[in-house]
Amino acid sequence: MLGFLLVFLTARPISVRRLSLFFIFVFGLSTGMLEALRARHAQSDALITATALTLLMWSSPLVRMLRDSIRLEQCRSVG
């Protein structure tokens, strides 16, 4: 929870806006699909799906940034 809050505090406003729109879009889409498939707990499953996909989308740039910083440290230690 604290890590997620840190991401929102350090992100640019446009990124948070896009992330929020992505969450709303995925939540609406998965709710509709799960209700069409007549899942028992469509609302809660849609919330879990939207949260997981949003975190996956947000973690990709963080992993890339971490990888680049590790590479930079390795280049500094070699050179």
N, C-alpha and C positions, 0 to 999 in steps of 0.2 A: 504494500500500500504506500509506504513512504517513497519507494523507488518510482512508482507511478506518479506520485505528487511531484517528485523532483523533475521528472520528464516534463510535466505541464508547466512547472515554474521556469525551466530553462529553455523551453521551446519558443520559437518565434510565433507570434499570433496567427499568421497565415497557416502554419503547420497544425496548430491546435484546431483551427477552423476546419481544415481539410479532414483531420482525424475525426472530428465530431460529425461532419457530414457523412464520412465513410461509415461510422458506427450507426448512424440513423438509417442510412441506405441498407446496410447489411441486416439490421434488425427488422426493418420492414419487409425486406425480401425473404428473409428466413421465416418470419412469422407467417407470411402468406403461403410459403411452400409447405411448412409444417402443418398448417391448418388444412391445406389441400390434401395432404397425405393423412390427415386425421390422427395426428400424434396426440397422445394423452396430455402431455404438458407442453403444449406448443409455445406458450409465452415464455416460460422459464428456459426451455431449450433454445429458443430464439435469442434470449438474452445471453446465454452462455456462448452460443455460436458467434454472436456479434462481438462480444468481449474478446473471445479467443482470436478471432480474425483481426480485430483492431490491434491487439497486442502484438500479433505476429507481424502486421504491417509496420508497426512502430519500432519493433525490435530490430528489423533489418538494417536501418541506418545506424542504429547504435552499435550493432555487431561490426558493421563496416568501419565505423569510427574507431572502435576498440582495436580492430585488426590493423588499421593504418597507424595508430599510435604505437602499437607493439613493433611494427616494422620500422618506424622512425627511431625508436629506442635501439633497435638492433643495428641500424645504420650508424647511429651515433657512437655505439660502443665499438664497432669495427673500425670506423674512420677516426 
